[in-house]
Structures are given as structure tokens and as C-alpha cells.
Amino acid sequence: MNEFNPDIAPFKEWLPVNHRPLIVSGPCSAENKQQVLATAKALVKTGVVNVFRAGLWKPRTRPDAFEGVGALGFPWLQQVKKETGLPVCTEVATPEHVEQCLQNGIDILWIGARTTVNPFSVQEIAEALKGADIPVMIKNPVNPDLKLWMGAIERLNQAGIKKMIAIHRGFYSFEQAPFRNDPIWEIPIELMRLCPNLPIICDPSHITGNTFLIEAVCQKAMDLEMDGLMIESHIDPKVALSDKEQQVTPAELEKLVAQLIIRDNITDNNDFLEKLKELRFEIDKLDAELIQLLSKRMSIIDQIGYHKKENNITILQINRWNNIVRECLEMGDKGGLNREFLIRLLQIIHEESIQRQTEIFKK
């Protein structure tokens, strides 16, 4: 993967937050003045919210769904900022949205998952933002493609935007699952590895699609050292015009945040550090052994590939593969390994083996 090193300004330099987690909250959609102001005032009373969010334009799957109030909502957000002191943010999907937000005092923009997936749209937004000193939050694309997410961040950074936060909101999946969007945690974790100076917050509302799983996802995000949470909150969710199932009340939000366990990522406990160092040393040795074993296994795979080619035998031997999977799962059960993990690992090894033998057959 190409070098990924965007120039990012730490969010604590432009957003006055002296605690973790950063909390961005507000309704999915700005529906009317009363709803927006009542929600904002209730949220500021909780004392846990740092930024007020509300969608003015809502990209919807069907054209007959509520698509937001548009520019009509700007005065409502301006009043929220005036009466609560909270910075306000909204989603933009077009250059026109950007221009209107810049003209109407919106403090922070966010780019939604359906926009991030389209490099043309992101580039148009980046062009509209040139010369603007406004923070932008970028949600992951709807499909699990880390490069698309990185590309959106890079396009904005190249346009001069340095105040950025990535938002993990999960990924669309055809499979039936308890989540509206599969979190696939390894993708934001890899983004954190590639760009440790980029703040990342989690959007449990869109991951879960309901309120009863939100707390567990919030805690997982905190345990993975994410910087904050974007949680949808509505003064009366049952009458919300969009995504009513995933919005909490301000009181529920306050309780949820209070129950989160915020763990340290550093400690000066010498006993803990020494034990951790000892265990990590063992892990490092085992990792080295695993790499050596995989290398040796692939070397034998190559020998098998040449032997098959010389004797005009097909690459895939399905009965042999089924036997390997069955035997490995039996050993994994005895060793206490998770079956799903082991199957994924075996599939990766098998795909690489097939690929290596395919290249041998081409020679």
C-alpha cells in the first residue's frame, strides 16, 4: 500500500475537549425549529456533549422518504450555537451544500458514507473547500474498502483541510446480522495503524440501527482507543422522521456515557509493565515461528505445484481441501480456537496456495 501520511491537526487544538471521549450528538435530521432547539438544550444540560449534529440534507434510498429540510434549517442551527455555545455540524454531499454551510456559520462538516464511496463527489467537495479553514469529518464508505476511505481523507488534505476526524460507522453487508452495518473493526484499526495522528470516532447509531446494542458498541470503541462517539439523539425518537429506531433521548445518552468504562492506554505500574513485556516477548517469538512455518509451508506448496504440472493434475483437489478443513477444525476445537477465526485463516492460506500454484502452471 502506498505511503499514507496526511497532515492532520490534533483535534484538541481546534476543538476545546479536555476529556475522552469526544461526544458528537443530535438528531439524525433537523425536522423543525422546536425539535432542534429542544434536543440541543436537553443535550447541553447533560454536560457530556461537545458538538451538536443535525442532518439538513438526507441522502435516502427511496425518493418518497424524508430528505431533510435543507437550507431552511440553517437559522435553527445558528440559534443552537447562540443559545447553547455548542459548535454545530451537518452533512454535505455536494459543492452547493459546502458553499451554503460556509455562508451560514456551520462550524464542522461531515461527509457521509454514500458520498465517501464516490471519489468524484469527494473531489468536487474538496475543490469547494479550497481556502476554507473548517474541520471536516469523513465517514467510512458504505462498502468495506479502506483505500476509498483513505482516498477521501487524502483528497481533502490536498485541498488544504488539516482539521479532520474519521468516523467509523460500519459497512453494508448482505448477510443477516444483529447490526445494521457490520463494524468490521479491523478496517478502522488498520487506519489507526497507518495514520496514528488521525482522530477516529465511532458512530454506533449507524452500526447498530437500534438503541439496545449501542452501549456495547460504544464500549468496544472505547476499548479500541477511539477518540470519541457520534450518537444520534432526539428529544422524542418515536416521532422522528428518519431512523427513529437508532436514536436515543438526551437522558438516555447521559446515562449511556456515564456507564462507559474509559481505560488508560498507559500506566506507570512497573509490575504490570514488566509482565506485559514478558508476555509480548513470548508473542514476538511465536510470531517469528509462525512466519517461518508459513514460509516453509508455501515452499512445499510450490513443490506440489510443479509436481502437479509435470503430471497434468488439476490444482484444486477438493476432497483433500475438505479433509484439511475438517482435521484442522477438530484440532482447533481441542485447542480452544474459535471456529470462525480458524476457517478465515485456512481460507486465506488456501487462496494463497491456489494463487502460487496458478502462477507455476503459467510458466
VOMARTOR-919066 format. One record per residue (C-alpha): residue number from 1; residue in one letter; chain; x, y, z. Coordinates in nm, 3 decimals, m for minus. Layout:
VOMARTOR-919066
+-----+-----+-------+---------+---------+---------+
|   n | res | chain |       X |       Y |       Z |
+-----+-----+-------+---------+---------+---------+
| NUM |   a |     A |       X |       Y |       Z |
...
+-----+-----+-------+---------+---------+---------+
//
This chain:
VOMARTOR-919066
+-----+-----+-------+---------+---------+---------+
|   n | res | chain |       X |       Y |       Z |
+-----+-----+-------+---------+---------+---------+
|   1 |   m |     A |   0.000 |   0.000 |   0.000 |
|   2 |   n |     A |   0.129 |   0.347 |  m0.092 |
|   3 |   e |     A |   0.251 |   0.580 |   0.181 |
|   4 |   f |     A |  m0.034 |   0.740 |   0.370 |
|   5 |   n |     A |   0.073 |   1.036 |   0.577 |
|   6 |   p |     A |  m0.183 |   1.320 |   0.570 |
|   7 |   d |     A |  m0.104 |   1.644 |   0.752 |
|   8 |   i |     A |  m0.354 |   1.638 |   1.039 |
|   9 |   a |     A |  m0.403 |   1.897 |   1.313 |
|  10 |   p |     A |  m0.479 |   1.733 |   1.652 |
|  11 |   f |     A |  m0.846 |   1.793 |   1.724 |
|  12 |   k |     A |  m0.772 |   1.926 |   2.072 |
|  13 |   e |     A |  m0.600 |   2.219 |   1.902 |
|  14 |   w |     A |  m0.924 |   2.330 |   1.735 |
|  15 |   l |     A |  m1.193 |   2.172 |   1.950 |
|  16 |   p |     A |  m1.191 |   2.251 |   2.323 |
|  17 |   v |     A |  m1.222 |   1.897 |   2.461 |
|  18 |   n |     A |  m1.011 |   1.804 |   2.762 |
|  19 |   h |     A |  m1.151 |   1.457 |   2.817 |
|  20 |   r |     A |  m1.218 |   1.132 |   2.637 |
|  21 |   p |     A |  m1.449 |   1.051 |   2.472 |
|  22 |   l |     A |  m1.539 |   1.339 |   2.242 |
|  23 |   i |     A |  m1.919 |   1.324 |   2.209 |
|  24 |   v |     A |  m2.097 |   1.445 |   1.895 |
|  25 |   s |     A |  m2.473 |   1.417 |   1.930 |
|  26 |   g |     A |  m2.803 |   1.542 |   1.796 |
|  27 |   p |     A |  m3.090 |   1.425 |   1.579 |
|  28 |   c |     A |  m3.049 |   1.227 |   1.260 |
|  29 |   s |     A |  m3.244 |   1.501 |   1.082 |
|  30 |   a |     A |  m3.330 |   1.860 |   1.164 |
|  31 |   e |     A |  m3.707 |   1.838 |   1.132 |
|  32 |   n |     A |  m3.836 |   2.166 |   1.271 |
|  33 |   k |     A |  m3.718 |   2.452 |   1.490 |
|  34 |   q |     A |  m3.884 |   2.325 |   1.808 |
|  35 |   q |     A |  m3.738 |   1.974 |   1.773 |
|  36 |   v |     A |  m3.385 |   2.101 |   1.703 |
|  37 |   l |     A |  m3.376 |   2.354 |   1.988 |
|  38 |   a |     A |  m3.542 |   2.125 |   2.243 |
|  39 |   t |     A |  m3.296 |   1.845 |   2.163 |
|  40 |   a |     A |  m2.995 |   2.077 |   2.177 |
|  41 |   k |     A |  m3.096 |   2.234 |   2.509 |
|  42 |   a |     A |  m3.156 |   1.893 |   2.664 |
|  43 |   l |     A |  m2.820 |   1.768 |   2.534 |
|  44 |   v |     A |  m2.622 |   2.063 |   2.668 |
|  45 |   k |     A |  m2.778 |   2.004 |   3.011 |
|  46 |   t |     A |  m2.626 |   1.655 |   3.018 |
|  47 |   g |     A |  m2.280 |   1.809 |   3.028 |
|  48 |   v |     A |  m2.133 |   1.533 |   2.811 |
|  49 |   v |     A |  m2.187 |   1.668 |   2.458 |
|  50 |   n |     A |  m1.911 |   1.860 |   2.279 |
|  51 |   v |     A |  m2.064 |   1.908 |   1.933 |
|  52 |   f |     A |  m2.426 |   1.927 |   1.816 |
|  53 |   r |     A |  m2.506 |   1.741 |   1.494 |
|  54 |   a |     A |  m2.815 |   1.751 |   1.273 |
|  55 |   g |     A |  m2.866 |   1.649 |   0.911 |
|  56 |   l |     A |  m3.012 |   1.916 |   0.683 |
|  57 |   w |     A |  m2.988 |   1.712 |   0.364 |
|  58 |   k |     A |  m3.057 |   1.340 |   0.396 |
|  59 |   p |     A |  m2.949 |   1.102 |   0.116 |
|  60 |   r |     A |  m3.226 |   0.842 |   0.122 |
|  61 |   t |     A |  m3.262 |   0.512 |  m0.059 |
|  62 |   r |     A |  m3.617 |   0.586 |  m0.180 |
|  63 |   p |     A |  m3.729 |   0.924 |  m0.320 |
|  64 |   d |     A |  m4.051 |   0.930 |  m0.117 |
|  65 |   a |     A |  m3.861 |   0.925 |   0.217 |
|  66 |   f |     A |  m3.794 |   1.243 |   0.419 |
|  67 |   e |     A |  m3.489 |   1.402 |   0.257 |
|  68 |   g |     A |  m3.431 |   1.684 |   0.503 |
|  69 |   v |     A |  m3.531 |   2.047 |   0.529 |
|  70 |   g |     A |  m3.221 |   2.178 |   0.351 |
|  71 |   a |     A |  m3.127 |   2.545 |   0.389 |
|  72 |   l |     A |  m3.443 |   2.609 |   0.592 |
|  73 |   g |     A |  m3.261 |   2.459 |   0.892 |
|  74 |   f |     A |  m2.965 |   2.698 |   0.899 |
|  75 |   p |     A |  m3.131 |   2.953 |   1.131 |
|  76 |   w |     A |  m3.217 |   2.672 |   1.373 |
|  77 |   l |     A |  m2.855 |   2.559 |   1.393 |
|  78 |   q |     A |  m2.741 |   2.920 |   1.431 |
|  79 |   q |     A |  m2.978 |   2.956 |   1.725 |
|  80 |   v |     A |  m2.849 |   2.632 |   1.878 |
|  81 |   k |     A |  m2.495 |   2.770 |   1.866 |
|  82 |   k |     A |  m2.607 |   3.102 |   2.015 |
|  83 |   e |     A |  m2.814 |   2.956 |   2.298 |
|  84 |   t |     A |  m2.603 |   2.653 |   2.395 |
|  85 |   g |     A |  m2.250 |   2.751 |   2.295 |
|  86 |   l |     A |  m2.204 |   2.414 |   2.123 |
|  87 |   p |     A |  m2.036 |   2.404 |   1.781 |
|  88 |   v |     A |  m2.277 |   2.273 |   1.517 |
|  89 |   c |     A |  m2.215 |   2.032 |   1.233 |
|  90 |   t |     A |  m2.408 |   1.891 |   0.939 |
|  91 |   e |     A |  m2.356 |   1.658 |   0.644 |
|  92 |   v |     A |  m2.258 |   1.783 |   0.299 |
|  93 |   a |     A |  m2.280 |   1.585 |  m0.023 |
|  94 |   t |     A |  m2.234 |   1.850 |  m0.294 |
|  95 |   p |     A |  m2.027 |   2.167 |  m0.352 |
|  96 |   e |     A |  m2.350 |   2.363 |  m0.316 |
|  97 |   h |     A |  m2.400 |   2.222 |   0.032 |
|  98 |   v |     A |  m2.046 |   2.328 |   0.121 |
|  99 |   e |     A |  m2.097 |   2.684 |  m0.002 |
| 100 |   q |     A |  m2.423 |   2.722 |   0.191 |
| 101 |   c |     A |  m2.267 |   2.588 |   0.511 |
| 102 |   l |     A |  m1.969 |   2.823 |   0.480 |
| 103 |   q |     A |  m2.205 |   3.116 |   0.429 |
| 104 |   n |     A |  m2.426 |   3.024 |   0.726 |
| 105 |   g |     A |  m2.174 |   2.973 |   1.005 |
| 106 |   i |     A |  m2.169 |   2.593 |   1.030 |
| 107 |   d |     A |  m1.867 |   2.501 |   1.244 |
| 108 |   i |     A |  m1.792 |   2.146 |   1.126 |
| 109 |   l |     A |  m1.890 |   1.947 |   0.816 |
| 110 |   w |     A |  m1.914 |   1.575 |   0.774 |
| 111 |   i |     A |  m1.910 |   1.365 |   0.459 |
| 112 |   g |     A |  m2.143 |   1.067 |   0.467 |
| 113 |   a |     A |  m2.074 |   0.706 |   0.374 |
| 114 |   r |     A |  m2.268 |   0.726 |   0.048 |
| 115 |   t |     A |  m2.055 |   1.021 |  m0.061 |
| 116 |   t |     A |  m1.719 |   0.882 |   0.054 |
| 117 |   v |     A |  m1.771 |   0.584 |  m0.175 |
| 118 |   n |     A |  m1.760 |   0.812 |  m0.481 |
| 119 |   p |     A |  m1.417 |   0.973 |  m0.548 |
| 120 |   f |     A |  m1.574 |   1.215 |  m0.800 |
| 121 |   s |     A |  m1.810 |   1.353 |  m0.535 |
| 122 |   v |     A |  m1.534 |   1.376 |  m0.276 |
| 123 |   q |     A |  m1.309 |   1.561 |  m0.522 |
| 124 |   e |     A |  m1.585 |   1.811 |  m0.600 |
| 125 |   i |     A |  m1.633 |   1.875 |  m0.229 |
| 126 |   a |     A |  m1.257 |   1.909 |  m0.182 |
| 127 |   e |     A |  m1.244 |   2.169 |  m0.460 |
| 128 |   a |     A |  m1.526 |   2.365 |  m0.295 |
| 129 |   l |     A |  m1.335 |   2.360 |   0.035 |
| 130 |   k |     A |  m1.010 |   2.503 |  m0.102 |
| 131 |   g |     A |  m0.913 |   2.807 |   0.103 |
| 132 |   a |     A |  m1.165 |   2.729 |   0.378 |
| 133 |   d |     A |  m1.049 |   2.677 |   0.736 |
| 134 |   i |     A |  m1.324 |   2.443 |   0.852 |
| 135 |   p |     A |  m1.300 |   2.099 |   1.014 |
| 136 |   v |     A |  m1.432 |   1.803 |   0.818 |
| 137 |   m |     A |  m1.531 |   1.459 |   0.949 |
| 138 |   i |     A |  m1.519 |   1.173 |   0.699 |
| 139 |   k |     A |  m1.732 |   0.863 |   0.741 |
| 140 |   n |     A |  m1.609 |   0.534 |   0.601 |
| 141 |   p |     A |  m1.757 |   0.432 |   0.264 |
| 142 |   v |     A |  m2.060 |   0.203 |   0.270 |
| 143 |   n |     A |  m1.854 |  m0.086 |   0.132 |
| 144 |   p |     A |  m1.554 |  m0.223 |   0.326 |
| 145 |   d |     A |  m1.280 |  m0.055 |   0.124 |
| 146 |   l |     A |  m1.005 |   0.104 |   0.333 |
| 147 |   k |     A |  m0.840 |   0.260 |   0.028 |
| 148 |   l |     A |  m1.157 |   0.454 |  m0.058 |
| 149 |   w |     A |  m1.169 |   0.591 |   0.297 |
| 150 |   m |     A |  m0.801 |   0.684 |   0.281 |
| 151 |   g |     A |  m0.850 |   0.839 |  m0.062 |
| 152 |   a |     A |  m1.125 |   1.069 |   0.066 |
| 153 |   i |     A |  m0.902 |   1.182 |   0.352 |
| 154 |   e |     A |  m0.615 |   1.246 |   0.111 |
| 155 |   r |     A |  m0.831 |   1.445 |  m0.133 |
| 156 |   l |     A |  m0.949 |   1.676 |   0.143 |
| 157 |   n |     A |  m0.600 |   1.707 |   0.287 |
| 158 |   q |     A |  m0.461 |   1.801 |  m0.054 |
| 159 |   a |     A |  m0.728 |   2.074 |  m0.072 |
| 160 |   g |     A |  m0.580 |   2.225 |   0.245 |
| 161 |   i |     A |  m0.808 |   2.070 |   0.507 |
| 162 |   k |     A |  m0.597 |   1.973 |   0.809 |
| 163 |   k |     A |  m0.868 |   1.964 |   1.075 |
| 164 |   m |     A |  m1.010 |   1.619 |   1.014 |
| 165 |   i |     A |  m1.170 |   1.334 |   1.204 |
| 166 |   a |     A |  m1.250 |   0.991 |   1.060 |
| 167 |   i |     A |  m1.585 |   0.837 |   1.156 |
| 168 |   h |     A |  m1.629 |   0.461 |   1.173 |
| 169 |   r |     A |  m1.998 |   0.389 |   1.102 |
| 170 |   g |     A |  m1.978 |   0.029 |   0.982 |
| 171 |   f |     A |  m2.015 |  m0.131 |   0.639 |
| 172 |   y |     A |  m2.305 |  m0.264 |   0.436 |
| 173 |   s |     A |  m2.335 |  m0.640 |   0.425 |
| 174 |   f |     A |  m2.578 |  m0.880 |   0.254 |
| 175 |   e |     A |  m2.554 |  m1.120 |   0.547 |
| 176 |   q |     A |  m2.818 |  m1.128 |   0.819 |
| 177 |   a |     A |  m2.666 |  m0.986 |   1.136 |
| 178 |   p |     A |  m2.769 |  m0.810 |   1.456 |
| 179 |   f |     A |  m2.614 |  m0.491 |   1.317 |
| 180 |   r |     A |  m2.749 |  m0.255 |   1.054 |
| 181 |   n |     A |  m2.392 |  m0.212 |   0.931 |
| 182 |   d |     A |  m2.115 |  m0.461 |   1.002 |
| 183 |   p |     A |  m1.849 |  m0.289 |   1.218 |
| 184 |   i |     A |  m1.556 |  m0.490 |   1.068 |
| 185 |   w |     A |  m1.331 |  m0.341 |   1.337 |
| 186 |   e |     A |  m1.011 |  m0.444 |   1.163 |
| 187 |   i |     A |  m1.063 |  m0.172 |   0.899 |
| 188 |   p |     A |  m1.062 |   0.129 |   1.136 |
| 189 |   i |     A |  m0.785 |  m0.040 |   1.336 |
| 190 |   e |     A |  m0.573 |  m0.056 |   1.019 |
| 191 |   l |     A |  m0.649 |   0.311 |   0.951 |
| 192 |   m |     A |  m0.530 |   0.390 |   1.305 |
| 193 |   r |     A |  m0.211 |   0.196 |   1.238 |
| 194 |   l |     A |  m0.143 |   0.369 |   0.909 |
| 195 |   c |     A |  m0.221 |   0.718 |   1.038 |
| 196 |   p |     A |  m0.191 |   0.732 |   1.419 |
| 197 |   n |     A |  m0.225 |   1.113 |   1.421 |
| 198 |   l |     A |  m0.572 |   1.098 |   1.263 |
| 199 |   p |     A |  m0.851 |   1.114 |   1.525 |
| 200 |   i |     A |  m1.114 |   0.841 |   1.483 |
| 201 |   i |     A |  m1.458 |   0.838 |   1.640 |
| 202 |   c |     A |  m1.725 |   0.570 |   1.621 |
| 203 |   d |     A |  m2.088 |   0.609 |   1.508 |
| 204 |   p |     A |  m2.269 |   0.331 |   1.697 |
| 205 |   s |     A |  m2.609 |   0.458 |   1.583 |
| 206 |   h |     A |  m2.547 |   0.360 |   1.221 |
| 207 |   i |     A |  m2.356 |   0.044 |   1.312 |
| 208 |   t |     A |  m2.639 |  m0.093 |   1.524 |
| 209 |   g |     A |  m2.952 |   0.056 |   1.366 |
| 210 |   n |     A |  m3.119 |   0.020 |   1.706 |
| 211 |   t |     A |  m3.078 |   0.153 |   2.058 |
| 212 |   f |     A |  m3.035 |  m0.169 |   2.255 |
| 213 |   l |     A |  m2.695 |  m0.254 |   2.103 |
| 214 |   i |     A |  m2.549 |   0.097 |   2.113 |
| 215 |   e |     A |  m2.390 |   0.074 |   2.458 |
| 216 |   a |     A |  m2.194 |  m0.241 |   2.373 |
| 217 |   v |     A |  m2.058 |  m0.087 |   2.052 |
| 218 |   c |     A |  m1.966 |   0.234 |   2.238 |
| 219 |   q |     A |  m1.770 |   0.035 |   2.494 |
| 220 |   k |     A |  m1.592 |  m0.164 |   2.223 |
| 221 |   a |     A |  m1.491 |   0.160 |   2.052 |
| 222 |   m |     A |  m1.352 |   0.294 |   2.379 |
| 223 |   d |     A |  m1.164 |  m0.030 |   2.446 |
| 224 |   l |     A |  m1.008 |   0.004 |   2.098 |
| 225 |   e |     A |  m0.883 |   0.351 |   2.196 |
| 226 |   m |     A |  m1.105 |   0.552 |   1.962 |
| 227 |   d |     A |  m1.124 |   0.921 |   2.039 |
| 228 |   g |     A |  m1.498 |   0.965 |   2.062 |
| 229 |   l |     A |  m1.852 |   0.880 |   1.962 |
| 230 |   m |     A |  m2.115 |   1.023 |   1.728 |
| 231 |   i |     A |  m2.450 |   0.920 |   1.874 |
| 232 |   e |     A |  m2.787 |   1.023 |   1.733 |
| 233 |   s |     A |  m3.020 |   1.176 |   1.991 |
| 234 |   h |     A |  m3.375 |   1.307 |   1.950 |
| 235 |   i |     A |  m3.599 |   1.477 |   2.204 |
| 236 |   d |     A |  m3.877 |   1.230 |   2.112 |
| 237 |   p |     A |  m3.737 |   0.945 |   1.896 |
| 238 |   k |     A |  m4.069 |   0.771 |   1.843 |
| 239 |   v |     A |  m4.190 |   1.057 |   1.621 |
| 240 |   a |     A |  m3.860 |   1.110 |   1.437 |
| 241 |   l |     A |  m3.892 |   1.144 |   1.060 |
| 242 |   s |     A |  m3.581 |   0.933 |   0.994 |
| 243 |   d |     A |  m3.403 |   0.646 |   1.172 |
| 244 |   k |     A |  m3.625 |   0.657 |   1.480 |
| 245 |   e |     A |  m3.510 |   0.308 |   1.588 |
| 246 |   q |     A |  m3.149 |   0.415 |   1.644 |
| 247 |   q |     A |  m3.192 |   0.749 |   1.822 |
| 248 |   v |     A |  m3.168 |   0.781 |   2.200 |
| 249 |   t |     A |  m3.315 |   1.056 |   2.415 |
| 250 |   p |     A |  m3.078 |   1.308 |   2.575 |
| 251 |   a |     A |  m3.142 |   1.144 |   2.915 |
| 252 |   e |     A |  m3.054 |   0.802 |   2.773 |
| 253 |   l |     A |  m2.738 |   0.948 |   2.620 |
| 254 |   e |     A |  m2.629 |   1.092 |   2.955 |
| 255 |   k |     A |  m2.680 |   0.755 |   3.124 |
| 256 |   l |     A |  m2.501 |   0.568 |   2.845 |
| 257 |   v |     A |  m2.191 |   0.790 |   2.860 |
| 258 |   a |     A |  m2.182 |   0.771 |   3.240 |
| 259 |   q |     A |  m2.174 |   0.389 |   3.224 |
| 260 |   l |     A |  m1.882 |   0.371 |   2.981 |
| 261 |   i |     A |  m1.556 |   0.240 |   3.122 |
| 262 |   i |     A |  m1.273 |   0.459 |   2.995 |
| 263 |   r |     A |  m0.948 |   0.271 |   3.029 |
| 264 |   d |     A |  m0.595 |   0.412 |   3.023 |
| 265 |   n |     A |  m0.360 |   0.337 |   2.738 |
| 266 |   i |     A |  m0.052 |   0.400 |   2.951 |
| 267 |   t |     A |   0.047 |   0.328 |   3.311 |
| 268 |   d |     A |   0.344 |   0.371 |   3.543 |
| 269 |   n |     A |   0.271 |   0.042 |   3.723 |
| 270 |   n |     A |   0.608 |  m0.134 |   3.694 |
| 271 |   d |     A |   0.475 |  m0.479 |   3.785 |
| 272 |   f |     A |   0.215 |  m0.455 |   3.508 |
| 273 |   l |     A |   0.469 |  m0.324 |   3.256 |
| 274 |   e |     A |   0.721 |  m0.599 |   3.334 |
| 275 |   k |     A |   0.460 |  m0.873 |   3.300 |
| 276 |   l |     A |   0.331 |  m0.720 |   2.977 |
| 277 |   k |     A |   0.684 |  m0.702 |   2.840 |
| 278 |   e |     A |   0.740 |  m1.068 |   2.926 |
| 279 |   l |     A |   0.417 |  m1.180 |   2.757 |
| 280 |   r |     A |   0.482 |  m0.968 |   2.448 |
| 281 |   f |     A |   0.828 |  m1.122 |   2.418 |
| 282 |   e |     A |   0.664 |  m1.465 |   2.405 |
| 283 |   i |     A |   0.418 |  m1.339 |   2.141 |
| 284 |   d |     A |   0.705 |  m1.200 |   1.931 |
| 285 |   k |     A |   0.884 |  m1.537 |   1.939 |
| 286 |   l |     A |   0.567 |  m1.721 |   1.838 |
| 287 |   d |     A |   0.501 |  m1.472 |   1.557 |
| 288 |   a |     A |   0.851 |  m1.533 |   1.422 |
| 289 |   e |     A |   0.789 |  m1.908 |   1.435 |
| 290 |   l |     A |   0.455 |  m1.867 |   1.257 |
| 291 |   i |     A |   0.620 |  m1.670 |   0.975 |
| 292 |   q |     A |   0.890 |  m1.934 |   0.938 |
| 293 |   l |     A |   0.631 |  m2.212 |   0.932 |
| 294 |   l |     A |   0.419 |  m2.030 |   0.673 |
| 295 |   s |     A |   0.726 |  m1.973 |   0.458 |
| 296 |   k |     A |   0.816 |  m2.341 |   0.480 |
| 297 |   r |     A |   0.457 |  m2.441 |   0.401 |
| 298 |   m |     A |   0.449 |  m2.223 |   0.090 |
| 299 |   s |     A |   0.780 |  m2.367 |  m0.025 |
| 300 |   i |     A |   0.625 |  m2.715 |  m0.011 |
| 301 |   i |     A |   0.315 |  m2.582 |  m0.188 |
| 302 |   d |     A |   0.542 |  m2.471 |  m0.473 |
| 303 |   q |     A |   0.693 |  m2.820 |  m0.492 |
| 304 |   i |     A |   0.342 |  m2.968 |  m0.506 |
| 305 |   g |     A |   0.252 |  m2.722 |  m0.783 |
| 306 |   y |     A |   0.545 |  m2.829 |  m1.001 |
| 307 |   h |     A |   0.467 |  m3.196 |  m0.930 |
| 308 |   k |     A |   0.103 |  m3.149 |  m1.037 |
| 309 |   k |     A |   0.203 |  m2.961 |  m1.352 |
| 310 |   e |     A |   0.450 |  m3.229 |  m1.457 |
| 311 |   n |     A |   0.185 |  m3.498 |  m1.413 |
| 312 |   n |     A |  m0.103 |  m3.297 |  m1.567 |
| 313 |   i |     A |  m0.306 |  m3.289 |  m1.245 |
| 314 |   t |     A |  m0.553 |  m3.013 |  m1.155 |
| 315 |   i |     A |  m0.458 |  m2.751 |  m0.899 |
| 316 |   l |     A |  m0.768 |  m2.785 |  m0.683 |
| 317 |   q |     A |  m0.819 |  m3.117 |  m0.506 |
| 318 |   i |     A |  m1.149 |  m3.058 |  m0.329 |
| 319 |   n |     A |  m1.151 |  m3.379 |  m0.128 |
| 320 |   r |     A |  m0.804 |  m3.303 |   0.005 |
| 321 |   w |     A |  m0.914 |  m2.947 |   0.095 |
| 322 |   n |     A |  m1.225 |  m3.074 |   0.276 |
| 323 |   n |     A |  m1.012 |  m3.317 |   0.476 |
| 324 |   i |     A |  m0.770 |  m3.039 |   0.574 |
| 325 |   v |     A |  m1.054 |  m2.816 |   0.694 |
| 326 |   r |     A |  m1.220 |  m3.095 |   0.891 |
| 327 |   e |     A |  m0.899 |  m3.208 |   1.059 |
| 328 |   c |     A |  m0.787 |  m2.854 |   1.141 |
| 329 |   l |     A |  m1.125 |  m2.768 |   1.291 |
| 330 |   e |     A |  m1.110 |  m3.078 |   1.508 |
| 331 |   m |     A |  m0.763 |  m2.979 |   1.630 |
| 332 |   g |     A |  m0.881 |  m2.622 |   1.676 |
| 333 |   d |     A |  m1.175 |  m2.734 |   1.889 |
| 334 |   k |     A |  m0.937 |  m2.924 |   2.115 |
| 335 |   g |     A |  m0.710 |  m2.620 |   2.136 |
| 336 |   g |     A |  m0.993 |  m2.380 |   2.218 |
| 337 |   l |     A |  m0.974 |  m2.186 |   1.891 |
| 338 |   n |     A |  m1.275 |  m2.001 |   1.756 |
| 339 |   r |     A |  m1.407 |  m2.190 |   1.452 |
| 340 |   e |     A |  m1.494 |  m1.878 |   1.250 |
| 341 |   f |     A |  m1.143 |  m1.740 |   1.303 |
| 342 |   l |     A |  m0.982 |  m2.070 |   1.205 |
| 343 |   i |     A |  m1.193 |  m2.102 |   0.890 |
| 344 |   r |     A |  m1.097 |  m1.748 |   0.782 |
| 345 |   l |     A |  m0.730 |  m1.827 |   0.844 |
| 346 |   l |     A |  m0.746 |  m2.152 |   0.648 |
| 347 |   q |     A |  m0.923 |  m1.979 |   0.359 |
| 348 |   i |     A |  m0.651 |  m1.713 |   0.338 |
| 349 |   i |     A |  m0.377 |  m1.977 |   0.337 |
| 350 |   h |     A |  m0.564 |  m2.185 |   0.078 |
| 351 |   e |     A |  m0.623 |  m1.884 |  m0.151 |
| 352 |   e |     A |  m0.251 |  m1.803 |  m0.141 |
| 353 |   s |     A |  m0.166 |  m2.168 |  m0.212 |
| 354 |   i |     A |  m0.401 |  m2.174 |  m0.514 |
| 355 |   q |     A |  m0.254 |  m1.848 |  m0.641 |
| 356 |   r |     A |   0.106 |  m1.973 |  m0.612 |
| 357 |   q |     A |   0.024 |  m2.295 |  m0.797 |
| 358 |   t |     A |  m0.166 |  m2.098 |  m1.063 |
| 359 |   e |     A |   0.147 |  m1.892 |  m1.129 |
| 360 |   i |     A |   0.351 |  m2.212 |  m1.153 |
| 361 |   f |     A |   0.108 |  m2.352 |  m1.413 |
| 362 |   k |     A |   0.150 |  m2.036 |  m1.624 |
| 363 |   k |     A |   0.527 |  m2.087 |  m1.656 |
+-----+-----+-------+---------+---------+---------+
//
